[in-house]
Amino acid sequence: MDPDKREPSALLPTPAAFLAFQGLAVFLLLAELVRLTCPGEFLWVRESAIWTEGRFLADAILAAAAVLLVVAPRLADLVVRSGPPLVLALGMAINLCWGRSLAWWVIIAAGLGAWGGWLLELALCRRARFLLPVWALGNYFLLGFLLLDARFLAATNSHLGFTQLWYAGLRGGLEAGGIPPGILANLWQTAAGFVIATVVLGYLLRERLSYPGPLVVRLALAGLLSALHVAQFDALAGMVPMPAYLTFRFQFGTGLVPQARRFRTPEFREALRALPPVDIDACYRPGRFAWRSASRPNLFLLIVESWRSDFLPTNMPALARRAREGLWLRNHHAQANSTAPALAALLHGCLPVDFLAQAGRLGEPAFLSFLRESGYDLTFLRGEEDQICDIRSVFSRFRTLPLAAAPDDWPGQVDAILAQAQVILEKPGPHLVVGYLYNTHFDYRYPPEFERFTPVLPRGTEILNLADDPEAVLGVTNHYRNALAFLDDRLERFFERRAASPAVAGSWVVLVGDHGESLGDAGFFAHTTGPHSSQFQVPCLVFGPGLTPETVDRPSEHVDLLPTLGPLLGFEVTGLPGQNALLASSTTVLSFDLSGDRRVILRTPSRMSLFDLDRRGRFHWVLTTRNDFALDLPLLAAYQADPPVALAAMVRADAERLQARFAASRREIPAAGPDQDASPTTGRATGGLETGR
């Protein structure tokens, strides 16, 4: 259209170009996030320099759009009016008939959302111009979040939810999550540059792009295409192999994409309908502790970072022999695959549901307050600072001692912590000593003489950027095995010194992993990266005077540790969800996967079911697999059955087990009687749990 023949309103400055630049950038960053989430479908662009973090591609497209608006405004006007619906409709047709890609379905959905959002913003701003700054600020916030998410995903293989952003941002977790200050500053500079560029270009080009025709008609067209696109999802989901669909479902969760129609039957709806909303407050209700014995024994709690249980028998032979002398919980599970929620379960005794949003309510654990008020001297021995764990608040009222080792000398810290603990436990008590050993955290450090397994990964390798190939898996596994060999040697020396000291020999010693570690298992590395059992199964060993040696193969969890220690040390625990591992007959385990926002795992011996918890406290089923994140033939057959009645029955059974685990948390804790030495509960913990979970 000739600019002179436009409607009078079209000659006025419009925010069309300004908002279009923002919408286009949002779409490009969403496409980049899809590429990072499903890299296998985008190998043809994986090494392209113009695609890195989406930045260069976005710069090129935005620059080309600006030039087009200046040089050929008529062509630009035509592209803006006709391009989005034509390109999106063509993309939908090609993907349905040829591509058959769920990842591309998400990209097209992002395009529809960006186009529809732009039209809606223009329509509202046309009626109320004062809304323009509001929409612009909202767009810029979304762009900043997507930019952070892209970097976070590239570093951790996990998406950055809004809850995770809040928690990590306040606690330095972006740095611990792979975004150090230098890169974070660069991201902010990029975002600031984009804001300045779009504001300047939007102002200079305010008369170059008119409103794209009747906005109501185009909004209706965007709505129609979106409805067709949503309907297309079921057709695509039926075309891709079932393992590919489940991988997609796991990667994108329940909040961003719909569930396939075959899993929206009445049987599946009924399976989750019976689940009441989770009572978050009840989950963090504190328990009570009371002494039932006059003795006050010393306790040395030794927490080992990233310690997986299946490597103990073969790679820590000395400790495996020692384990036969104490209580060995051989099927023990961390409550979460991240340190902070795992320690919340261990020391508060709570189920860390929605932990990132609830962490602020956790004060000092009631158990630690109970020991202090009982006359215990509390000492925390720890070297390496790990801000995202924020575990210092748990031990804020502990005495801390300087270690004779540099902050980055993790093996030296192991020696220093074990030596300090020996000295403290030999003094008159009672003592609670908590040691935190870090050498088994990546990059798995040990002295050169313990490099017994080769080849190993070169120092400085980024574990979360490793390719899932045999060479990488062997290198990272050997590195980990060498770190375990060093730890095994140092723990054996500690036990030898313990046996020679009557005071230390009379102390109780607990060794437990905070969480596990994946070493290429099913493609997962490190921890907080997925639901694989290797990130949750940890050693748990108890040694003490007069303890009858016992090996327990029934499942136990972090929340079971305090109820198990109570009868051994002479105190009673009430109001917590855990059970005495020596008496319980549990066959299910409840885990929390911090790689997803509010993701819960219900494990049985043969399978695990993943559920996402929404903001209303209700659960949504994600998928069901074996505990090693694989599908065996019976499970695959259950998924492929038409209708999948057997699978729905599994989901229903697991949902009922999940309900049983949370239902007991609503139980009120009985008040302490006059004869009970019940501790004040200044910290927080969870409510009770019924016995036969």
N, C-alpha and C positions, 0 to 999 in steps of 0.2 A: 504494500500500500504506500502511496506517495505521502510523505509526512505532512504535506500541506493539505491533504484531503482527509486527514483523520478527524475524528470527532474532537470537539473542543477540549473535552476532558483528557484526551490522549496527548494533547500538546503540553499539558502540565507535567511537572516533574513527578515521577513515580518511583516507588521503592522496588520495582520489579527486578532490576539488575542487582541491586544490593542484596535482596533476599535470595535471588537465584544463585549468586555465588556461594552463599551459605548452604543452600539446599544441595548444590552440586558437591560441595566439599563433604557434607554429611554422607551422601551416597557413596563417594569414593572411599571414605574411611570405613564405612560398613562393608563395602566389597573387600577391602583389605583384611578386615577382621574375619570374614568368611574364608578368605584364602589362607590365613594363618590357622584357622580352626580345622580346615580340611585341606592340608597341603597336597595330599595325594591326587586331588583332582585338578591341581594347578601347577603341575610340574613344568609345563611349558613357559611359565612366567617366574618360576621360583628363583632363578638366577638373574633375572632381568634387573638392571640397575635402576630403571625408571619406575620400578614397582616397590622398591624398598620402603617399607612403612607407609606406602601410598603417597609419600610427600612429593616426590619428583613428578609423578604422574599427575597429581592434583595441581601442582604449580603449572605444568605444561598445559593442562586443559583449561585452567582458569585464565592463563595468559592468552591462550588462543581465543577463548570466549570474549575477553576484553578487546582484543584486536578486531575480531569479527564485528563487534558492536560499533567500533569506530569506523572501520573501512567499508563494511557492507551492512549497514543497518537494516536494509530491506530483507537481505538473506537471513540476518540474525533474527528478525521479527518472524520470518517464516519458520525457521528452525524452532524457535521457542513455542510457537503456536501448534505446529504439527509434529515436531520431532518426538517429544516424550510419548504421546499415545501410540504413534506408529512404531517406534523402536521397542517399547515395552510389549505391545501386542505381538510384534514379530518375534521377540525373544521368548514369549510364552509359547508360541506355536512351535518354534524350533526346538525348545527344550522338551516339549511334550512328545514331538514326533521323532526327534533325533537324539538330543542330548540326554534326556531322561536323568537329570542330575538334581538331587535335592539341594545341593549347595547352590547351584544356579537358581533354583527356585527361591532361595533366601535372598540372593542378590537382586533378582527381579522384584521381589517383595520390597526390598529396600528402595529400589527405584520408584516403585509405585508410591511408597510412603513419602519419599522426598518430593516427588512431583505433586502429590495430593496435599502435602503439608505446605508447599509453596503457594498453591492455589488458595488454600484456606487462609493463609496469612495475608495474601493480597486482598482477598475478599473482606477480611476483618479490618485491615488497615485502610481500605478504601472507604469504609463506613466511619472508622474512628482512627484518624491518623496518629493520635497520641499513643496507640498500642504498638507502634513500630519499635520503639526502644525496648518494650517488654519482649516482643518476639525475637528481636535481635539478641538480647541478653540470653534468652532461652536457647537460641541456636548456638551461641558461642559457648555456653556451658556444656551443651551436648557435644560439640566439637572437641572441647578440651577433654571431656570424659572419654570419648572414643580414641583420641590420640594417646591418652594414658593407658587405656585398655589394650590398644595394639602393642604398645611397648611391654606392658605387663604380661600379655599373652605370649609374646615372643620370648620372654625371659623365663616364664614359669609354666607354660602350657595350660594356664588357667585364666579364665576371664575374670575381670575385675568388676564385681558387683558393686552397687552403690553402698551396701553395708560394708563390704570389704574396703572400699575407698575411704569411708569414714573412719573405720578402725585403723587401717594401715596409715592413712595420712596423719592421724593424730599421734601415732606411735612410731613414726619413722619407718613404717613397714614397706613403703615404696622402695626405699634403698635396699632393705633386706630382700625384697621381692625381685631384685634384678634391675632396679632403676636408681643407680647411684646419683649423688648430687650433680655431677657434671652432665649426665644425660638428662636428668630432670630439668636442670637449668636450660639445656638446649631445647627441650620440649616446650618449656614456657616461652622461650624466645621465638620458637616457630609459631606458637599460638598467638603471641603478641604481634608478630609480623603479619600473620594472616588477618587479624582483627584490623590492624592499621590499613593493610592493602584493600580489604573489602570495603571499609568505610570510605577511603579515598576514591576507589573506583566507583563505588555506589553513588557517591556524590557527583563525580565528574560525568558519569554515564546516566544520570537520573532522567535525562530527556531522550535517551537513545533507545529505551525499551518501554513500550507501552503495556498496558494491561492486556493479557492474551485473550481477547474476545470476551464473550459472555461467561463470566466466572461460574455462575450457577450451572450452566450447561457443562462446562469442563469439569467441575466438581462432580457432577452426576456421572460423567464418563469415567473419571478416576475411580469413583465408587463401583461402577459396573465392572471395570477391568479388575479391580481388587477382589470383588466377589467371585469372578471367574477364576482368578488366580488361586484363591483359597480352595475353590472346588476342585481345581486341578491337582491339588496336593495329594488327594486320595488316589488319583490315577497314577501319579508318579510313585507314590509309596508302594503301590501294588506291582510296579514294574521293576523296581530295584531288588536285588537279592536281600533276603531277610537280615543276614549279618550286616550288610551295608546300611540298611534302614536303622538297625539298632545302634550302630556306631554313630550315625547321624543323630539319633534320638539322645544318646548319651552326650554328644558334643554340644548340642544346643539346648538340652533340658526341656522343661515344661512351660517356661514363661515366654519363649520367643516363637515357637512353632507349634502347630496343632498336632494332635495325635491322629494316627491313621484310623479310618472308620472301622476297620476290623477290630480295633481295640477300644472302641467306644460303644460296645454292645451293653445291653442291660446288665449282663453278668459282671462286667468290669465296673460299671457305675455302682452297682449294688455292693461290690467288694469294698469300695471306699466310703460309701454313704454312711456306713455304721461308725466310722471313725469320728469321734467328737473333736472339736478344736483343742489344741494343746494348751494347757494352762501354764504359761511361761513362769509366772510367779511361783507356782507350786514346784516347778522343776528346780528352782533355786532356793527353796526353803531350807534353812539350816537344820542340821541334826543335833543330837545331844550325846554327850559322853559322860560316863561316870565310872569311877574306880570300883572294882570288885575285889581288889587285892591290896594289901598294905605295901607291897614292894613297888619300887619305881625304877624299873630297869632302864639302862641306857639304850638308845636306839640310833643306829647309823643307817640313814636312808641314802643309798647311792643310786642316782639317776644317770643312766647312760643314754646319750643322744643317738638317735637313729639306729637302734639296736634291734635287728631282726632275729627271730628265734630259731629259724631253721638252720642258721650257720653255727649255732652254739655247739652241737655235738661234734661236728667235724673240724671246725676251725678254732675252737677254744677247748681243747681236750682237758687241760688242767681244771678249768672251771666245771666242765661236764662231770669230771670225777668228784669234785667237791659237791656238786648239786645232789649227789646221792646221799650226802650226809645231812641234808636239810630238807626243807619243803620246796619242792620243784613244781611250780604250776606250769606244766609243759604246753598247755594250750591256752596261754594267756593273751588277751587282746587289749591294746590301747583303745581308749574311747574315741580318739580322734587321731588323724594323721598329721597333726600340727602340735607343737609343744604347749602353747598356752591352754587350749581346751583340754589337752591330755592331762596336764597338771591340775586343771580344775577338777577333773574327775578323780584324779589320784588323791588330792589333798583336801578338797572341799567335799568329795564324795558325791558330786552332782552329775547329772546327765547334761552335758554342755550343749543343749539345744539352742539354736540361734545365737551361738556364743559371741560372734563378732558384735552383735547389737547389744548383748547383755553383759559383756565383760566389765563394764563400768560399775555394775552393782556388786561385784565380788570384792569384798574386803579381805582381811586376813582370814584364812580358813579357821573354822570353829575348832577343828582338831588341834591346830597349833596354839590357839588361845588356851585351850584346855590344858595342854602340856605346860605352857608358861605359868598359868595360874596354879598348877600343881607343883611348881618349884623347879621346873626344868630350865637348864641353861641352853639357849638355842643358838646354834652357829651355822652359818651358811658359807660353804666353800665353793667358789665358782670363779672361773677366769674369764673366758670369752664373753664379750657383750653381744647380745643378739636382740636388738630392739623390738623386732616384731613379736617376739615371745612375751615381752613385757612381764617377765616372771619376777622381776625385782620387787614388784608390789606385793607378791605373795609372801616374800621373805623380808618385807620392809622392817620388821621389828626384830630381825635376827642380828646377832653380832656377825660381822664379816671381817675376815682376816686377810691381810695381803699375802699373795702367793709368791714364792721364790721362783717365778717363771714369767717370761715375757707374755704379753697378751696374745701374741700369735704363735706361741710355742705350746701347742695343744698337748703333745706328749709330755712336755715338762710340767704342764698343769696337772696331768694325771698323777705324776710322781708327787707333786707338792700337796695335792688334795689328800691322797692316801696317807702321806706322812703326817700332815696336820691332824687328820682324823685320829690317827693312832695316839698322838700326843694328848689330844683333848680327852679321849675316852679313858686314858690312864689316870686322869685327875678325878677327884671326888665329884660325884654327880648329884642328881641325875642329869644326863645330857641328851639332847637331840641334835645330831649333826647331820646336815644335808649336804651331800657332795654332788656336784654336777660335772660329769665327764664329757668332754667335747671332741675327743680325737676321732670318734667314729662318725662325726658329721662330715659331709663333703667339704673339703677334698681329701678326707680320710688320711690323717697324718700319722706318721710313725718314724722312728729313727732309721737311718739307712740300713743298719744291720738286720732289720726285720723285713726287708724286701725279699721275701722268700718265694713269692709267686710273681711271675712275669709272663708276658709284658704287662706294663701298667700304663695308665693314662699319663701324658705329660702334665707337669704342674701348670696350673693356670687354665686347664680345660674347663669350659662351661658345660656342666653335666646336663643341663636342661636343653642344650642345643645339640646333644649327641644324636647321631643317626642310629636307628634301631637295626644295627648290623652285628654279626658275630664278633668282629674285631673290637668294636666299641664296648660291647657287653663284656667280653673277656677282660679288656683293659680296666673297666670300672670295677668289675667283680674282684679281680686280683688286688686292686688298690684297697678295696674294702677288707678283703681277707688278711692282708698284711697289717692293717690297722687293728683288726681283731686279735691277731697273733700277739701284737705288742700289748694290748689290753689284757689278754689272757695271762701273759707273763707277769704283768704288774699286779694283777689281782691275786695271783698265786703267791707272790711275795708278801702281799698284805695279809693273806690268810696264814702264812707261816709265822709272821710277826704276831698276829693275833693269838695264835695257839701258844706262843711263848709268854704272853702277858695275861695273868689271871683277870685283871680288870677288863681288858678288851675281850677276852674269851667269854666273859660273863655278859657281854653286851649283845643286843640283837642287831643283826645286819640284814638289810633288805636291798637286793639288787634288782632293778627294774628298768626297762627301756621306756623312754617317754613315748616313742612311737617307732614304727619300723622304717624300712627303706626299700625302695624298688631299685633293682639293678638290671633294668631292661626287661623285667617280667611283663609279658603281654604288651611290650612297647613303652612301659612306664619307667621313669627314672626318678630317683630322689624320693621326696615325700610331699604331701599336700598337692599331689598331681593326679590322684585318681583313687578309685575304690578297691584296688587290688589288695588281696589279703596280706601281701608282703609289707604293706605300709602300716599294718595294724597289729600283726602278731609279733609279740615281743617276749623276751625272757622275763621271768619273775621268780626270784629265788629268795628264800628266807632261811636264815641261820640263827640259832640261839641256844642258850643253855638248857639242857634237858629236852630238847625238841626231838620227837620221834621222827626219823627220816621217812619221808613219804613223797611219792611222785603222783601228781594228780593230772590225769589226761582229760578230764571234763573241761568244757570251756569256762574260763573265768575272765573277768574284765577289771579295768582300773578301779571302778567303783566298788569292787569286791575286796580291795586290799585292806581298807580300814576295818570292815566287819571280820576279816580273817585274822588280822593282827590283834583285835580286841581280846579274844579268849587266851591268846598266847601270852600277851603282855599283862593281862589282868584288868582290862577296862571293858565297859559295855558300850555298844553303839546302838542308838535307836533313831528312827526317822530318816534313814538314808536308803537309797534304792539297792545298794549292794547286798550281797549274801556272803556268808562264810564259805569260802571255796572248798573247805574240807567237808562240808555238809550238803552243799547245794547239788541239785540234780539238773541243772540248766542245760539245755541243748541249743539255745539261741543266744546271739550276741547282738548288741545294739552299738553301732558305730556312727561317727559323724565325719563325713568327707568334706574337708575344707577346700577342696578344689572346686566345689560348687557352692553357690550361695544357698545356705540353709538346706543342705542335702543330708539325708539320713539313710543308713543302711541297716537292714534287718537280715542277719545271717543265721542260717541253719547249717548243719554239717554238709548238706549237699548243694546249697545254693545261697544266693543273696538277692534281695530285692531292694532297689533304690527308690526312694521317695523324696520329692521336693516339698518343703514346707512353705506355704504361701504366707502373705502378710496377715491373713486372718487366722493363722494357726491351723490350717487344714492341709492334709497331705494329698499329693498328686503322684501317682505311680509313674516312674520313669522307665524302668526295665528290670528284668530278672535274668541273671546269669549264674554260672558257677562262681565260686568264691575267687577263682583265679581269672575272672573276667573272660571266660570262654563259654561257648555253647556246646554241650554234648548232644548226642543224637536224640535222646528223649526230649530235651529242652527245645531243640530245633524243631522237632516234630510237633511239639505243643504250640509253638509260634505259628507254624505253617498250617495247622489244622483249620478247617473252615466249617463252623466257627471255632475259635480257639477256646473251647469250654474248659479243657484241662488247665490251660494257662490261667484263665480267670479264677479257677479254683485255687491254684497256687498263690495268686496275688491276694485272694480273699483270706487264705490261711495266714499269709505273712502280715496282712493288714491287721488281722485279729491279734496276732502276736505283738505287733507294734502297739496296738491299743492297750494290751495288757501291761506292757512296759511303762506306758505313760499314765495309765489310769491310776495306778497306785501312788503316783506322785501327788495326787490330790488329797491323800490321806493326811489328816492332821496329826501332828506329833503330840503324844500324850505329855501332859505337864509332869515335871519332876515331882516325885513324892517327897515327903519330909526326910526319908532315910536315904535319898539319892544325892550323891555328890555331883550334881549335874553342872556342867560348865555353862557360863553365859555364851550365847551364840552371836558373837560380834561379827563373825564372817557370814558367808552365805553358803548354802548347800541345797541339795534337792530333797524332795519329799520321799516317802517310803515306797517300797516296791513289794508286790506280793511274791511269795516264795517260788511258786512253780512257773517261772517265766518261760 
